[in-house]
Amino acid sequence: MMALGAVALLMARLYFLLAPHFLDDDLLYALGPIGISLTIALPPILLGFGLAGIVWGLWGHERWLQEKTR
């Protein structure tokens, strides 16, 4: 789960780095209003799922270690 969270965080970072290079007015016009909404919503969704995945993975690993030592 931690790996999936890390991948989501890296994808969000890559989106922030590359978006200025490929999101121009022509592409946004072709996407339409729904596509524009998705391009705005994608980074926070990826960051949220990434953070949640890492926290969930750390929590699960800690529980696994506690059960292993019992």
MOQUI-V271203 format. One record per backbone hydrogen bond with DSSP energy under -0.5 kcal/mol. CO is the residue of the C=O (numbers start at 1). NH is the residue of the N-H. Records with the same first field share a line. If there is no record, write none. Layout:
CO = NH ; NH
This chain:
1 = 5
2 = 6
3 = 7
4 = 8
5 = 9
6 = 10
7 = 11
8 = 12
9 = 13
10 = 14
11 = 15
12 = 16
13 = 17
14 = 18
15 = 19
18 = 21 ; 22
19 = 22 ; 23
22 = 24
24 = 28
25 = 29
26 = 30
27 = 31
28 = 32
31 = 35
32 = 36
33 = 37
34 = 38
35 = 39
36 = 40
37 = 41
38 = 42
39 = 43
40 = 44
41 = 45
42 = 46
43 = 47
44 = 48
45 = 49
46 = 50
47 = 51
48 = 52
49 = 53
50 = 54
51 = 55
52 = 56
53 = 57
54 = 58
55 = 59
56 = 60
57 = 61
58 = 62
59 = 63
60 = 64
61 = 65
62 = 66
63 = 67
64 = 68
65 = 69
66 = 70
